[in-house]
Amino acid sequence: MKIAVLPLNAAEGVPQAYGRQFMAFAADQVRNVAPEDVNTVFYLTQIEQGGVPRVAYINMPDGMIPYEQLKELFDQGEVERILDGFIKPGPEDGFEITFRAHDKGNPAPTIEETMVATRPEVFGTLHGLIKRIAAQAGAALPEELAGTEMEFGTDDPNALLGFLEGWDALNYINQANGMVVETFTPEPAFQAFIGALEKDSDFEGAYHGLVQLARACGNFRIGNFELVENALVRAAGLLPDEFPAYFALGELHQSVGSLQKASEYYDKAIQRAPNDPNLYTRLGVVQMQSNMPVNAERNFRKALEMEGADTSAADFLSAVLAQQGREHEVPQVWRDLLARDASNAEVHAKLGVALINNNKAEEGEKVFENALETLDDKTLIKRFYAPYLTNKEDYDRAMDFYEDALDASPNDVPTLMEYAQTLERAGREFEVPEVLKRVLNSDPDPDVRAQVQARLIELEQPKRAATVEAARERMENGDFHAALRELKPLRNWLSDYWKLWALLSSANNRVGQFDEAEESARRLIEMYPGCEPAYGELVNALHGQHRDEEAYTFMNEVAQRNPQSLAIHINLGLAAARAGHKDHAQALAKSIREAVGQNQELEGILEEMAR
C-alpha cells in the first residue's frame, strides 16, 4: 500500500522543524524496509525574489488538516493512505502528539491516537511513531526497530532534538537544491548541531550532520565563509580525532582559492585517516593548483596504491605528468592498472587514449580493438573509441559506436553532443536537430542548454540566424544603430537565442540605451549564466543608470559562485571602484596583476580599478 507521510502541524511554542522531522525521521526508518510504499511529503512552494525562482517552506497553521485539503492530495497523487498529525507543548517541556490516518475516499480517519511524552521520553515517542507508520504501511520492521527500545546514537533528548533542528535546515537546502529564500541563514542550524555535540560529544549523527550542512552551504554559497568555517573549526575542536571536519575545511578553502589553508586542512585529515585514498587525491589536486607538481605526483601515487576499481587518482596523476612535460610516462600508469585488473574497461580505454595522445596511434588502436574482442561489456570501449574514429574520419563506425553507447545511456548529454558533431562532420546535418532536441530533453545544465538551443536555431531558422550575424558585423564596423534596427524585431522570434541578447545588450550600451541594455543582459544571464561578457554588459548598463552600488552587490554574489573566473572578478573590481569601494577595488586590481602578470590589454581597466 502506498502511503504519504505528512509533517505534523506544529502549535505555537513548538519549532516547526520538530513537526517536519519527527515524521520524516520515523518515515525514513520504515522506508528502509518498504522503499516503494512510504513517501515523505514536505510543504514547499516556489516563489520569486529579485527575479530568481526560490523554494520556501510552507508553515501550516495550528490544528489538524481539514479533510478537504487531504482529498486534494489524494486526487493529485497515487497514494492510498495519508498519515498526518499535530504536535503541541506537553508536560515537563515535552510534547503531545496526535497521530492520524486517512484512507482514500473516506473522510473519517481510520485511526486517531494521542501520545503524551515528557522531554526525556522523546525517544519512546519517536520509536512509537516508527511502529505506527510501519503498521499503516504493512511493513515488517527489523529486530532493532521492532523491540521495546531502539538506538538513537545519543541518550540525551536535547542532543537529539538539536540534531533534528539542524537536520531540518540541511534537508531544506537539499530539497531546494540550494535555491533557498534570501532571508534563510544556516546559523541556527549550525548552533543546533554544535549544541547537540556539546551535550554529547559521542553523538556521531550531529557531527556528520554539521559537516554535511557545511559542505552544502559551501557548494551552494549559502551563508558566509566565516560562519561555515567557524562551525567546522568548532566541530573539529569537539571531535579532534575525526577527519570529516578537516576535510570539509580543506574543501571550503579550496573553493575560494585559499590553497595553502586547504592543503593544511587536507593534511590534518590525512593524519586522522591515513588509509583514505580520496584524501591524498584531494591534497594532490590542491598541490597541482599551487604549482607543486612533485608533491602532487607523490600524493596521487599514494592514492593509486590504495584505490581499488576507482581510477580518479590515475586521472590526476596523468594530468600532473603531462603538466611536467612527461606525457610519455602516462601510458605506463594505465598499463600498471591493467596488470592489476585486466577486466576493467575504463582502464583499457584510457590506455588506448594515452597511447594515441603520445603519437602511438597504431598501438592505441590495438588496445581498443583487443578490448572490443576480449571484454564482455564493450559499451565503454566504444564510447572512448568513437571520438578518435571521428577524427580519423571513420564516420560510419564512429556513429555506430555512439549509437551503441546511447542505447545504454540514452540521456547522456556529452555523448549526445559528440554524436551531433560527428553527424555534422559526416554531412548528415539533417539528422542533427533531432539529436539536439534529445539533449534539450535530457535536462542539461543551463550553459549547455543555451549553446544547444543556439545551434538548433541556426539549423532550423538559418535566415533569422543570418540576420543576427549580419548585425554583429555591423557592430564590428561601429554601426550600432543599424544593428539594433535589425535585432529588435527578432526578440519575439528568437527569444531563446543567447547570441541575440548578447548583441542587444552590447549595442544598447554603446548607444546609451542603458535600461534596454540591462534588460537584455539580465535575459542573457538567466539563459546562459556562463556567458562571462554578459556580466560586463550588465555592470555597464547599471553604471549608465547611476546604480553602481546595485552592480557591486550583484557582482559580489556572482564572484562568490565563480571564484576562479578572471572576467567576473575584473567586472567586480570595476563595480567596486565605481561604487566607491576603493579598498576592495584596489585589492582586486593587485591580485589580478599578480595572477596575469604584464598585460597591456588589461592595464587601462586595472588602472580604473586601482584609482
C-alpha positions as CSV (number, residue, x, y, z in Angstrom):
1,M,0.0,0.0,0.0
2,K,1.4,3.4,-1.0
3,I,1.2,5.9,1.8
4,A,2.1,9.6,2.1
5,V,3.6,10.8,5.4
6,L,2.9,14.5,6.1
7,P,4.6,16.7,8.6
8,L,2.9,17.2,12.0
9,N,1.3,20.6,12.1
10,A,3.0,22.5,14.9
11,A,1.3,24.6,17.6
12,E,2.8,27.8,18.9
13,G,5.7,27.0,21.2
14,V,6.9,24.0,19.2
15,P,9.5,24.5,16.5
16,Q,8.2,23.8,13.0
17,A,11.3,21.7,12.5
18,Y,10.0,19.2,15.0
19,G,6.8,18.8,13.2
20,R,8.6,18.1,9.9
21,Q,11.5,16.0,11.3
22,F,9.6,13.8,13.8
23,M,7.5,12.3,11.0
24,A,10.4,12.4,8.4
25,F,12.8,10.6,10.8
26,A,10.2,7.9,11.6
27,A,9.2,7.5,7.9
28,D,12.9,7.2,6.9
29,Q,13.3,4.2,9.2
30,V,10.3,2.5,7.7
31,R,11.3,3.4,4.1
32,N,14.5,1.3,4.6
33,V,12.3,-1.8,4.7
34,A,9.4,-0.6,2.4
35,P,11.1,1.8,-0.1
36,E,8.3,1.8,-2.6
37,D,5.4,2.2,-0.2
38,V,6.4,5.1,2.1
39,N,6.6,8.7,0.7
40,T,7.6,11.6,2.9
41,V,5.9,14.9,1.9
42,F,7.2,18.4,2.8
43,Y,5.1,21.5,2.3
44,L,7.2,23.6,-0.2
45,T,6.3,26.4,-2.6
46,Q,8.2,28.2,-5.3
47,I,8.5,32.0,-5.0
48,E,10.4,34.6,-6.9
49,Q,12.9,37.0,-5.3
50,G,14.8,39.5,-7.3
51,G,13.9,37.7,-10.5
52,V,15.3,34.4,-9.2
53,P,13.0,31.4,-8.5
54,R,13.4,30.1,-5.0
55,V,11.9,27.5,-2.8
56,A,10.3,28.2,0.6
57,Y,8.8,26.0,3.4
58,I,5.1,26.5,4.0
59,N,4.4,26.5,7.7
60,M,0.9,25.1,8.4
61,P,-1.4,26.7,10.9
62,D,-2.4,25.2,14.3
63,G,-4.7,22.2,14.4
64,M,-5.3,19.2,12.2
65,I,-5.6,19.5,8.4
66,P,-9.2,19.5,7.1
67,Y,-10.2,16.5,5.1
68,E,-10.8,18.7,2.0
69,Q,-7.1,19.5,1.8
70,L,-6.2,15.8,2.3
71,K,-8.6,15.0,-0.5
72,E,-6.7,17.2,-2.9
73,L,-3.5,15.3,-2.1
74,F,-5.3,12.0,-2.7
75,D,-6.5,13.3,-6.1
76,Q,-3.1,14.6,-7.1
77,G,-1.0,11.5,-6.2
78,E,-1.3,7.8,-6.4
79,V,-1.5,7.3,-2.6
80,E,-4.0,5.1,-0.8
81,R,-3.4,6.3,2.7
82,I,-2.3,9.6,4.3
83,L,-0.7,9.9,7.7
84,D,-0.6,13.3,9.4
85,G,-1.0,14.8,12.8
86,F,-0.5,17.7,15.2
87,I,2.2,18.4,17.8
88,K,1.8,20.8,20.7
89,P,3.6,21.5,24.0
90,G,3.2,18.8,26.6
91,P,4.1,18.2,30.2
92,E,7.6,18.9,31.6
93,D,8.8,20.7,28.4
94,G,7.6,17.7,26.4
95,F,5.1,17.1,23.6
96,E,1.6,16.0,22.9
97,I,1.3,14.4,19.5
98,T,-1.9,13.4,17.7
99,F,-1.3,10.8,15.0
100,R,-3.9,10.2,12.4
101,A,-4.5,8.1,9.2
102,H,-7.0,8.5,6.4
103,D,-7.8,6.1,3.6
104,K,-8.7,7.3,0.1
105,G,-12.4,8.1,-0.3
106,N,-13.1,8.0,3.5
107,P,-13.4,11.5,5.2
108,A,-13.4,9.8,8.6
109,P,-9.9,8.9,10.0
110,T,-9.3,5.2,10.3
111,I,-7.1,5.8,13.3
112,E,-6.5,8.8,15.6
113,E,-4.2,8.4,18.6
114,T,-2.6,10.8,21.1
115,M,0.8,10.3,22.6
116,V,1.9,12.4,25.6
117,A,5.6,12.5,26.5
118,T,7.9,14.5,28.7
119,R,11.1,15.7,27.0
120,P,13.2,12.7,28.3
121,E,10.5,10.4,26.8
122,V,11.0,11.8,23.3
123,F,13.0,8.6,22.3
124,G,10.0,6.4,23.0
125,T,7.7,8.9,21.2
126,L,9.8,8.7,18.0
127,H,10.0,4.9,18.3
128,G,6.3,4.8,18.7
129,L,5.8,6.9,15.5
130,I,8.1,4.4,13.6
131,K,5.9,1.5,14.7
132,R,2.7,3.3,13.9
133,I,3.9,4.2,10.4
134,A,5.1,0.7,9.8
135,A,1.8,-0.7,10.8
136,Q,-0.1,1.6,8.5
137,A,2.3,0.7,5.6
138,G,2.0,-3.1,6.4
139,A,5.8,-3.2,6.7
140,A,7.7,-5.7,8.9
141,L,10.3,-3.9,11.0
142,P,13.7,-5.4,11.6
143,E,14.6,-6.7,15.1
144,E,16.5,-3.5,16.1
145,L,13.3,-1.4,15.5
146,A,10.6,-4.0,16.4
147,G,11.6,-4.3,20.1
148,T,10.8,-2.2,23.1
149,E,13.9,0.1,22.6
150,M,16.0,1.3,19.7
151,E,19.4,3.0,19.3
152,F,19.4,6.7,18.5
153,G,23.1,7.4,18.8
154,T,22.6,9.5,21.9
155,D,20.9,9.2,25.3
156,D,20.4,13.0,25.7
157,P,17.0,14.1,24.5
158,N,18.2,17.7,24.0
159,A,21.1,16.5,21.8
160,L,18.6,14.5,19.7
161,L,16.2,17.5,19.3
162,G,19.2,19.7,18.4
163,F,20.2,17.2,15.7
164,L,16.7,17.3,14.3
165,E,16.7,21.1,14.1
166,G,20.0,21.1,12.3
167,W,18.9,18.3,10.0
168,D,15.8,20.2,9.1
169,A,17.9,23.0,7.6
170,L,20.1,20.6,5.7
171,N,17.0,18.8,4.3
172,Y,15.6,22.2,3.2
173,I,18.8,23.2,1.4
174,N,18.8,19.8,-0.4
175,Q,15.1,19.9,-1.2
176,A,15.5,23.5,-2.6
177,N,18.7,22.4,-4.5
178,G,20.4,25.4,-2.9
179,M,17.7,27.9,-4.1
180,V,16.7,28.9,-0.5
181,V,14.9,32.1,0.3
182,E,17.0,35.3,0.7
183,T,16.2,35.5,4.4
184,F,17.4,32.0,5.2
185,T,20.6,31.7,7.3
186,P,22.1,28.4,8.3
187,E,23.5,29.9,11.6
188,P,20.7,28.5,13.8
189,A,21.2,25.0,12.3
190,F,24.9,25.1,12.9
191,Q,24.3,26.3,16.5
192,A,21.8,23.4,16.9
193,F,24.3,20.8,15.7
194,I,27.1,22.3,17.9
195,G,24.8,22.4,20.9
196,A,24.0,18.7,20.3
197,L,27.7,17.9,20.2
198,E,28.4,19.9,23.3
199,K,25.7,17.9,25.2
200,D,27.0,14.6,23.8
201,S,30.4,14.6,22.1
202,D,29.9,10.9,21.1
203,F,26.8,11.7,19.1
204,E,28.2,11.0,15.6
205,G,24.9,11.9,13.9
206,A,25.2,15.5,15.0
207,Y,28.9,15.7,13.9
208,H,28.3,14.3,10.5
209,G,25.1,16.4,10.1
210,L,27.1,19.5,10.7
211,V,29.8,18.5,8.2
212,Q,27.1,17.8,5.6
213,L,25.4,21.1,6.3
214,A,28.8,22.9,5.9
215,R,29.5,21.2,2.6
216,A,26.1,22.0,1.3
217,C,26.5,25.7,2.3
218,G,29.9,25.8,0.6
219,N,28.6,24.1,-2.5
220,F,25.5,26.4,-2.9
221,R,27.2,29.5,-1.5
222,I,24.7,29.8,1.4
223,G,25.6,31.9,4.4
224,N,29.1,33.4,4.6
225,F,32.5,31.9,4.6
226,E,33.3,32.8,8.2
227,L,30.1,31.3,9.5
228,V,30.7,28.0,7.8
229,E,34.4,28.0,8.7
230,N,33.8,28.7,12.4
231,A,31.2,25.9,12.6
232,L,33.6,23.4,11.2
233,V,36.5,24.6,13.4
234,R,34.2,24.2,16.4
235,A,33.2,20.7,15.3
236,A,36.9,19.8,14.8
237,G,37.7,21.0,18.3
238,L,34.9,18.9,19.8
239,L,35.9,15.7,18.0
240,P,39.6,16.3,17.3
241,D,40.3,12.7,16.2
242,E,37.7,12.6,13.4
243,F,38.7,13.7,9.9
244,P,35.5,14.8,8.1
245,A,35.5,18.4,9.5
246,Y,39.1,18.8,8.5
247,F,38.3,17.5,5.0
248,A,35.3,19.9,4.7
249,L,37.6,22.8,5.9
250,G,40.0,21.9,3.1
251,E,37.2,21.8,0.6
252,L,35.9,25.1,1.8
253,H,39.2,26.9,1.5
254,Q,39.9,25.3,-1.9
255,S,36.6,26.6,-3.2
256,V,37.7,30.2,-2.6
257,G,41.2,29.8,-3.8
258,S,42.8,29.7,-0.3
259,L,45.1,26.8,-1.4
260,Q,47.7,27.0,1.4
261,K,45.0,26.7,4.0
262,A,43.2,23.9,2.0
263,S,46.5,22.0,1.9
264,E,47.0,22.3,5.6
265,Y,43.5,21.0,6.4
266,Y,43.7,18.1,4.0
267,D,47.0,17.2,5.6
268,K,45.3,17.2,9.0
269,A,42.5,15.0,7.6
270,I,45.2,12.5,6.3
271,Q,46.8,12.4,9.8
272,R,43.5,11.1,11.1
273,A,42.6,8.8,8.2
274,P,45.9,7.8,6.6
275,N,44.3,4.9,4.6
276,D,41.7,7.0,2.7
277,P,42.9,7.4,-0.9
278,N,40.4,10.2,-1.6
279,L,42.2,12.5,1.0
280,Y,45.6,12.0,-0.8
281,T,43.9,12.8,-4.1
282,R,42.3,16.0,-2.9
283,L,45.6,17.1,-1.3
284,G,47.3,16.3,-4.6
285,V,44.8,18.4,-6.6
286,V,45.4,21.4,-4.3
287,Q,49.2,21.0,-4.8
288,M,48.7,20.8,-8.5
289,Q,46.7,24.0,-8.4
290,S,49.5,25.5,-6.3
291,N,52.1,24.7,-9.0
292,M,53.7,22.0,-6.8
293,P,53.6,19.1,-9.2
294,V,56.3,17.0,-7.5
295,N,54.2,17.0,-4.2
296,A,51.0,16.4,-6.2
297,E,52.6,13.4,-8.0
298,R,53.7,11.8,-4.7
299,N,50.2,12.0,-3.2
300,F,48.5,10.8,-6.4
301,R,50.8,7.8,-6.4
302,K,49.9,7.1,-2.7
303,A,46.2,7.3,-3.5
304,L,46.8,5.0,-6.5
305,E,48.3,2.3,-4.3
306,M,45.2,2.3,-2.1
307,E,42.5,2.6,-4.8
308,G,40.5,-0.4,-6.0
309,A,38.4,-0.1,-9.1
310,D,38.3,3.7,-8.8
311,T,40.7,5.4,-11.3
312,S,40.4,9.1,-10.2
313,A,43.9,9.2,-8.8
314,A,45.3,7.8,-12.1
315,D,43.5,10.5,-14.0
316,F,45.1,13.2,-11.8
317,L,48.5,11.5,-12.0
318,S,48.2,11.5,-15.7
319,A,47.4,15.2,-15.7
320,V,50.3,16.2,-13.4
321,L,52.7,14.1,-15.5
322,A,51.5,16.0,-18.6
323,Q,51.9,19.3,-16.7
324,Q,55.6,18.4,-16.2
325,G,56.1,17.6,-19.9
326,R,56.2,13.8,-19.1
327,E,53.3,12.7,-21.3
328,H,55.4,9.7,-22.4
329,E,55.0,8.3,-18.8
330,V,51.2,8.4,-18.8
331,P,50.6,5.1,-20.7
332,Q,52.6,3.2,-18.1
333,V,50.2,4.5,-15.4
334,W,47.4,2.7,-17.2
335,R,49.4,-0.4,-18.1
336,D,50.1,-0.8,-14.4
337,L,46.4,-0.6,-13.6
338,L,45.6,-3.0,-16.4
339,A,48.0,-5.5,-14.9
340,R,46.1,-5.2,-11.7
341,D,42.7,-5.7,-13.3
342,A,42.5,-6.8,-16.9
343,S,38.7,-6.8,-16.9
344,N,38.4,-3.0,-16.2
345,A,37.1,-1.5,-19.5
346,E,37.8,2.1,-18.3
347,V,41.5,1.2,-17.9
348,H,41.7,-0.3,-21.4
349,A,40.0,2.8,-22.8
350,K,42.3,5.3,-21.1
351,L,45.4,3.3,-22.0
352,G,44.3,3.5,-25.6
353,V,43.7,7.2,-25.4
354,A,47.0,7.8,-23.7
355,L,48.9,6.0,-26.4
356,I,47.1,7.9,-29.1
357,N,47.8,11.2,-27.4
358,N,51.5,10.1,-27.4
359,N,51.6,9.7,-31.1
360,K,51.3,6.0,-30.9
361,A,48.0,5.7,-32.7
362,E,48.7,2.2,-34.1
363,E,49.4,0.9,-30.6
364,G,46.4,2.7,-29.2
365,E,44.1,1.2,-31.8
366,K,45.4,-2.3,-31.0
367,V,44.4,-1.7,-27.3
368,F,40.9,-0.6,-28.4
369,E,40.5,-3.5,-30.9
370,N,41.8,-6.0,-28.4
371,A,39.3,-4.7,-25.7
372,L,36.5,-5.0,-28.3
373,E,37.4,-8.6,-28.9
374,T,38.0,-9.7,-25.3
375,L,35.7,-7.8,-22.9
376,D,32.1,-8.9,-22.4
377,D,30.7,-5.3,-22.0
378,K,32.1,-3.2,-24.9
379,T,30.0,-0.1,-24.4
380,L,32.6,2.0,-22.5
381,I,35.3,1.0,-25.1
382,K,33.1,2.2,-27.9
383,R,32.3,5.4,-26.1
384,F,36.0,6.2,-25.7
385,Y,37.0,5.0,-29.2
386,A,34.3,6.9,-31.1
387,P,35.9,10.4,-30.9
388,Y,39.2,9.0,-32.3
389,L,37.3,7.4,-35.1
390,T,35.6,10.7,-35.9
391,N,38.9,12.5,-36.0
392,K,40.1,9.7,-38.3
393,E,37.1,10.4,-40.5
394,D,35.8,6.8,-40.0
395,Y,32.4,8.3,-39.5
396,D,30.2,5.3,-40.1
397,R,32.0,3.2,-37.4
398,A,32.1,6.2,-35.0
399,M,28.3,6.8,-35.4
400,D,27.6,3.1,-34.8
401,F,29.7,3.2,-31.6
402,Y,27.9,6.4,-30.4
403,E,24.6,4.8,-31.1
404,D,25.5,1.7,-29.1
405,A,26.6,4.0,-26.2
406,L,23.4,5.9,-26.4
407,D,21.4,2.6,-26.3
408,A,23.0,2.0,-22.9
409,S,22.7,5.7,-21.7
410,P,20.1,7.4,-23.9
411,N,20.2,10.7,-21.9
412,D,24.0,11.1,-21.6
413,V,24.5,14.7,-22.7
414,P,28.2,14.6,-23.6
415,T,27.6,11.5,-25.7
416,L,24.7,13.2,-27.5
417,M,26.7,16.3,-28.1
418,E,29.6,14.4,-29.6
419,Y,27.3,12.3,-31.7
420,A,25.7,15.5,-33.1
421,Q,29.1,16.9,-34.0
422,T,30.0,13.6,-35.8
423,L,26.8,13.7,-37.8
424,E,27.6,17.2,-38.9
425,R,31.2,16.2,-39.9
426,A,29.7,13.2,-41.8
427,G,27.5,15.5,-43.9
428,R,24.3,14.3,-42.2
429,E,23.3,17.7,-40.9
430,F,19.6,16.9,-41.4
431,E,19.8,14.4,-38.6
432,V,21.4,16.8,-36.1
433,P,18.3,18.7,-34.9
434,E,16.7,15.5,-33.6
435,V,19.8,14.7,-31.6
436,L,20.0,18.3,-30.2
437,K,16.3,18.0,-29.2
438,R,17.3,14.9,-27.3
439,V,19.9,16.9,-25.5
440,L,17.4,19.6,-24.5
441,N,15.0,16.9,-23.2
442,S,17.8,15.4,-21.1
443,D,17.8,18.3,-18.6
444,P,21.3,19.7,-19.4
445,D,22.8,22.5,-17.3
446,P,21.8,26.0,-18.4
447,D,25.1,26.7,-20.3
448,V,24.8,23.6,-22.4
449,R,21.1,24.2,-23.0
450,A,21.9,27.7,-24.3
451,Q,24.6,26.5,-26.6
452,V,22.5,23.6,-27.9
453,Q,19.4,25.8,-28.4
454,A,21.5,28.3,-30.3
455,R,22.8,25.6,-32.7
456,L,19.3,24.3,-33.2
457,I,18.1,27.7,-34.1
458,E,20.9,28.1,-36.6
459,L,20.0,24.8,-38.3
460,E,16.2,25.3,-38.3
461,Q,16.0,29.1,-38.7
462,P,19.0,29.9,-40.8
463,K,17.7,33.2,-42.3
464,R,17.0,34.7,-38.9
465,A,20.3,33.5,-37.5
466,A,22.0,35.0,-40.6
467,T,20.3,38.4,-39.8
468,V,21.8,38.2,-36.3
469,E,25.2,37.5,-37.8
470,A,24.8,40.4,-40.2
471,A,24.0,42.7,-37.2
472,R,27.2,41.5,-35.4
473,E,29.2,42.5,-38.5
474,R,27.6,46.0,-38.4
475,M,28.6,46.3,-34.8
476,E,32.2,45.5,-35.6
477,N,32.1,48.4,-38.1
478,G,30.7,50.7,-35.4
479,D,27.2,51.0,-36.8
480,F,25.3,50.2,-33.6
481,H,22.0,51.9,-34.5
482,A,21.7,49.9,-37.7
483,A,22.4,46.7,-35.8
484,L,19.7,47.5,-33.3
485,R,17.2,48.1,-36.2
486,E,17.9,44.6,-37.4
487,L,18.0,42.9,-34.0
488,K,14.9,44.3,-32.2
489,P,12.3,42.8,-34.5
490,L,13.8,39.3,-33.8
491,R,13.2,39.4,-30.0
492,N,9.9,37.5,-30.2
493,W,11.1,35.1,-32.8
494,L,14.4,34.3,-31.3
495,S,13.7,34.8,-27.6
496,D,15.8,31.8,-26.6
497,Y,18.8,32.6,-28.8
498,W,21.5,33.8,-26.5
499,K,23.6,35.4,-29.2
500,L,20.7,37.8,-30.0
501,W,20.6,39.0,-26.3
502,A,24.4,39.3,-26.2
503,L,24.4,41.7,-29.2
504,L,21.3,43.6,-27.9
505,S,22.9,44.2,-24.5
506,S,26.2,45.4,-26.1
507,A,24.6,47.6,-28.8
508,N,22.2,49.2,-26.4
509,N,25.1,50.1,-24.1
510,R,27.0,51.6,-26.9
511,V,24.2,54.0,-27.9
512,G,23.3,54.9,-24.3
513,Q,20.0,53.0,-24.0
514,F,21.0,51.6,-20.6
515,D,17.6,50.4,-19.4
516,E,17.2,48.2,-22.5
517,A,20.9,47.0,-22.2
518,E,20.1,46.0,-18.6
519,E,17.0,44.0,-19.7
520,S,18.9,42.2,-22.4
521,A,21.9,41.4,-20.2
522,R,19.6,40.0,-17.5
523,R,17.8,37.9,-20.0
524,L,21.2,36.6,-21.3
525,I,22.5,35.8,-17.8
526,E,19.3,34.0,-16.9
527,M,19.5,31.9,-20.1
528,Y,23.3,31.5,-20.2
529,P,24.9,32.1,-16.8
530,G,28.3,31.0,-18.0
531,C,28.5,33.8,-20.6
532,E,31.1,36.0,-18.9
533,P,30.8,39.1,-21.2
534,A,27.1,39.4,-20.1
535,Y,28.2,40.4,-16.6
536,G,30.3,43.2,-18.0
537,E,27.4,44.5,-20.1
538,L,25.1,44.4,-17.0
539,V,27.7,46.3,-14.9
540,N,28.0,48.9,-17.7
541,A,24.2,49.2,-18.0
542,L,23.7,49.7,-14.3
543,H,26.6,52.2,-14.3
544,G,24.9,54.2,-17.1
545,Q,21.8,54.4,-14.8
546,H,23.8,55.5,-11.8
547,R,23.1,52.2,-10.0
548,D,26.7,51.3,-9.1
549,E,26.0,50.0,-5.6
550,E,23.5,47.6,-7.1
551,A,26.0,46.4,-9.6
552,Y,28.6,45.9,-6.9
553,T,26.2,43.9,-4.7
554,F,25.2,41.7,-7.7
555,M,28.8,41.1,-8.8
556,N,29.9,40.2,-5.3
557,E,27.3,37.4,-5.3
558,V,28.4,36.3,-8.7
559,A,32.1,36.3,-7.8
560,Q,31.4,34.1,-4.7
561,R,29.8,31.5,-7.0
562,N,32.7,31.8,-9.5
563,P,35.9,32.2,-7.5
564,Q,38.2,31.2,-10.4
565,S,36.7,33.5,-13.1
566,L,39.1,36.3,-14.1
567,A,36.5,38.1,-16.2
568,I,33.9,38.2,-13.4
569,H,36.5,39.4,-10.9
570,I,37.5,42.2,-13.3
571,N,33.9,43.3,-13.5
572,L,33.6,43.1,-9.7
573,G,36.6,45.3,-9.4
574,L,35.1,47.9,-11.8
575,A,31.8,47.8,-10.0
576,A,33.6,48.2,-6.7
577,A,35.6,51.2,-8.0
578,R,32.5,52.9,-9.4
579,A,30.5,52.4,-6.2
580,G,33.3,53.9,-4.1
581,H,34.6,50.7,-2.5
582,K,38.1,51.7,-3.2
583,D,39.9,49.3,-0.9
584,H,38.2,46.3,-2.4
585,A,38.8,47.5,-5.9
586,Q,42.5,48.1,-5.3
587,A,42.9,44.7,-3.7
588,L,41.2,43.1,-6.7
589,A,43.4,45.0,-9.1
590,K,46.5,43.9,-7.1
591,S,45.5,40.2,-7.1
592,I,44.6,40.3,-10.8
593,R,48.0,41.8,-11.7
594,E,49.7,39.1,-9.7
595,A,47.7,36.4,-11.4
596,V,48.1,37.6,-15.1
597,G,51.4,39.5,-15.0
598,Q,52.1,42.2,-17.6
599,N,49.0,42.6,-19.8
600,Q,48.6,45.7,-21.9
601,E,45.0,44.9,-22.8
602,L,44.0,44.9,-19.1
603,E,46.2,47.8,-17.9
604,G,43.6,50.5,-18.6
605,I,40.9,48.6,-16.7
606,L,43.2,47.8,-13.8
607,E,44.2,51.5,-13.6
608,E,40.5,52.4,-13.3
609,M,40.1,49.8,-10.5
610,A,43.2,51.0,-8.6
611,R,42.4,54.7,-8.6
